[in-house]
Amino acid sequence: MGTPHFLLIPYPILGHVNPLIHLSQILAKHGCKITFLNTEFSHKRLNTTGVGLDNLKGSGIRFVTLPDGLCPEDDRTDQKKVALSIKTTMPSVLPRLIQDVNALDVNNKITCIVVTLSMAWALKVGHSLGIKRALLWPASATSLALCDFIPRLIHDGIIDSFGIPVKRQEIQISPNMPIIDTENFPWRGNDKVQFDHLVQEMQTMKLGEWWLCNSTYDLEPAMFSISPRLLPIGPLMASDDSNYKSSYWEEDTTCMEWLDQQQPQSVVYVSFGSLAVMDPNQFKELALGLDLIDKPFVWVIRPSNDNKVNVNAYPHFHGSKGKIISWAPQKKILNHPSLACFVSHCGWNSTVEGVCGGIPFLCWPFSKDQLVNKSYICNVWKVGVGLDKDEHGIISKDEIRKKVEQLLEDEDIKARSLNLKELTMNNIAKGGESSKNLDRFMNWAMQ
């Protein structure tokens, strides 16, 4: 039995890159050899943020790149275009890259490929080369199960071949699983091309002998009985001694000194992740809502393409009690004693980070799996509340103020949040369930 050598290949968005980087750091600490493959474009962006991938050089992680097949001027916010280009250009060049990596250390060749969603083609390459294969699913185990059940949902007449619910209803795909509104399926909003891509991905992903999840038995107990290949190894966290800032944008760390000056449990943190886009009217309403709340706040407004945030574009917004930043050291913020609640889009990585901070949620989901995650936060774990839209489909400033006040007065939610934090963090302690699963995975990769 030699040392396992992992080749990790994320789809080039932060919600996929970061969990895979965290997994790489953990595997490297256990003495595994790590080669991490980014697209050239993504790698460059991750290194322009001042404290990017170069800071991981001493950690035993080696970075390699391949082109994504697009031209420099192509719009890489068009995920359909990126996924298709990768799928048509990278499979033919990956075997050569594996050969080159293996030639550098013939006694320590790549033994296992780990990919995220939309990179399942690499599992085919691994299969043809006789290399072990695994998937790291970047969302919840529940959304993985839902996507895996698509053929059954079509067969049972719950959705059509476009992924659209035949009628709105609530279903339960297995006992103990939360009831899911068919409007909230993770592929909601996908067109036929994206839906077919997902169905094909789920088939190809079956070449992965393990489906690793950034989750725990406590967070989604029913899910892990569905498939023996599902293995919870979460919560995946950046190690505290890591200098790596996992972002395409420069983090604004001045907010930490500002947080130090605030009262305990007083600050409202607002962040909608790296992809969500908000309608301008809704954006204004949020700004006015933050003004109405008599609390300090940290609001993350991602840079636009020209990298400037122009708050003056919102003339009625005073923002005097708050701090607006372009990108946040989120894990540090969520663990800061002055934090009171997290206004979140409920992306899975943010959800797990909020849970691990013991912070109550105000849920503002936009799309995909975020609606399912919201139902866990509000209905299953009961550590947050949702926001309701008015008749124009807008979440009003008064609704924002009302729900923040309701959340901050709810001692039961605060207590449950702290309890869930403890349960979740216990999984990665020595002897915890996720730690044991990770050992199982590494031992399998060694054989």
Number of C-alpha atoms within 10 A of each C-alpha: 7 12 19 22 23 25 24 24 27 27 22 25 16 19 22 20 23 21 26 25 23 19 20 24 23 17 21 17 12 12 13 20 21 22 20 20 22 22 19 15 18 19 19 15 14 23 19 15 16 14 17 21 23 15 14 18 11 8 13 17 20 17 17 16 16 17 16 21 17 16 10 8 6 10 11 17 10 9 13 14 14 19 18 16 15 21 18 12 15 18 16 12 11 16 16 11 15 17 13 11 18 16 12 10 10 10 10 15 21 23 21 22 24 25 28 26 20 22 23 27 20 26 26 19 18 23 15 10 11 11 16 22 27 25 27 26 21 25 26 25 28 24 22 20 17 18 19 18 15 20 16 13 18 17 12 10 13 18 20 16 15 15 23 21 20 12 12 13 12 13 13 12 16 13 9 11 15 20 18 17 16 19 17 21 22 21 20 17 15 18 14 13 10 18 20 15 16 19 17 13 18 19 11 17 26 18 20 23 15 21 24 25 24 24 28 26 20 14 21 19 14 16 23 19 11 12 11 10 16 21 23 29 25 25 23 24 20 20 11 9 6 12 14 21 22 23 24 19 21 19 19 14 14 12 16 14 9 12 21 12 9 16 14 13 14 18 23 23 23 20 22 21 21 16 14 13 11 12 8 10 12 15 15 19 21 23 20 21 21 27 21 17 18 13 17 23 26 24 22 19 20 22 15 10 7 6 10 11 15 10 13 9 9 14 8 12 18 15 18 9 14 18 16 18 19 17 21 26 17 17 16 13 21 22 15 18 16 19 25 25 25 27 23 22 25 30 28 22 23 20 24 24 20 25 27 22 24 25 28 28 31 27 25 21 21 17 19 18 23 25 24 25 25 28 22 21 24 18 15 16 18 19 27 27 22 19 18 15 11 10 7 7 9 17 20 21 19 16 18 24 18 15 18 25 14 11 21 16 11 13 10 11 21 22 15 18 24 18 14 22 19 15 15 25 18 17 23 20 12 10 11 14 20 27 18 17 19 20 15 12 16 19 13 13 22 15 11
